[in-house]
Every structure is written in structure tokens, then in C-alpha cells.
Amino acid sequence: MEKRYEWRELSEDGLLRKSPECGPRYDRETINGYCGFSTEEEALAAYAAFKKAHKYGVPNELVLVALYKAPDVDA
């Protein structure tokens, strides 16, 4: 089973939403990068770097979610 981590924002109605993109319109980026992170430490380092680069575009409270993907099974 494959495990990866992604940052999510907890909305006021209790939903975990993908974190918004930041940056200029022609060069948008997200805190999760292309496909999340393989370790919790990578995710924490990315949060710190992203928060430093986009001071006002990142919520102060995010949730780090572990996502699991089952291996493909041949039919």
C-alpha cells in the first residue's frame, strides 16, 4: 500500500478542502506540490518554506492528512 501526505484546510462547515493556490496568475503553486509528500518531515519542511514565501496566502491552521493508495490488482 502506498502512503503519502497532503495538507488540507478545515473549512467552517467541517470539510477538508485542498489548500488554495498562491502566487501570480501566470505562476500559481500549491503547498502540496505536484503529488504530496512521502514523509511527514517533508510535509512539515514544505509548509515552513511555503509559509515563508507566501506569508499571507497560507492559512495559519492546516491539517496534514495521510492518504493511502491500494496497489493495482490485475483482474
C-alpha positions as CSV (number, residue, x, y, z in Angstrom):
1,M,0.0,0.0,0.0
2,E,1.3,3.4,-1.0
3,K,1.2,6.2,1.6
4,R,1.6,9.9,1.0
5,Y,0.8,13.1,2.9
6,E,-1.1,16.2,1.8
7,W,-2.1,19.5,3.5
8,R,-5.8,20.3,3.7
9,E,-7.7,23.3,5.0
10,L,-10.5,22.7,7.5
11,S,-13.5,24.8,6.4
12,E,-16.0,26.3,8.7
13,D,-18.6,23.7,7.7
14,G,-16.2,20.9,8.7
15,L,-14.9,19.8,5.3
16,L,-11.3,19.1,4.5
17,R,-10.6,21.1,1.3
18,K,-7.5,21.2,-0.8
19,S,-5.3,24.2,0.1
20,P,-5.7,27.2,-2.2
21,E,-3.1,28.1,-4.8
22,C,-0.8,31.1,-4.2
23,G,1.3,33.4,-6.4
24,P,0.6,35.4,-9.5
25,R,-2.0,34.3,-12.1
26,Y,0.7,33.0,-14.5
27,D,2.7,31.1,-11.9
28,R,0.4,29.5,-9.4
29,E,1.7,27.0,-6.9
30,T,0.2,24.9,-4.1
31,I,1.7,23.9,-0.8
32,N,1.3,20.2,-1.7
33,G,3.5,20.4,-4.9
34,Y,2.7,18.0,-7.7
35,C,1.7,14.9,-5.7
36,G,2.1,15.4,-2.0
37,F,4.9,14.1,0.2
38,S,6.3,10.7,1.1
39,T,7.1,11.6,4.7
40,E,5.7,13.8,7.4
41,E,9.0,15.6,7.8
42,E,9.0,16.6,4.1
43,A,5.5,17.9,4.5
44,L,6.5,20.0,7.6
45,A,9.5,21.4,5.8
46,A,7.4,22.3,2.7
47,Y,4.9,24.1,4.9
48,A,7.6,26.2,6.6
49,A,9.1,27.1,3.2
50,F,5.7,27.8,1.6
51,K,4.6,29.9,4.6
52,K,7.8,32.0,4.3
53,A,7.4,32.5,0.5
54,H,3.6,33.3,0.7
55,K,3.1,35.0,4.1
56,Y,-0.5,36.0,3.6
57,G,-1.7,33.3,1.2
58,V,-1.4,30.3,3.6
59,P,-3.9,29.7,6.4
60,N,-2.4,29.6,9.9
61,E,-4.1,26.2,10.6
62,L,-4.0,23.3,8.2
63,V,-4.5,19.6,8.6
64,L,-1.9,17.1,7.5
65,V,-3.7,14.1,6.0
66,A,-2.2,10.7,5.3
67,L,-3.6,9.2,2.1
68,Y,-3.4,5.6,1.2
69,K,-3.5,4.0,-2.2
70,A,-4.0,0.3,-2.6
71,P,-1.8,-1.4,-5.2
72,D,-3.4,-2.1,-8.6
73,V,-4.8,-5.7,-8.7
74,D,-4.8,-7.5,-12.0
75,A,-8.3,-8.8,-12.8
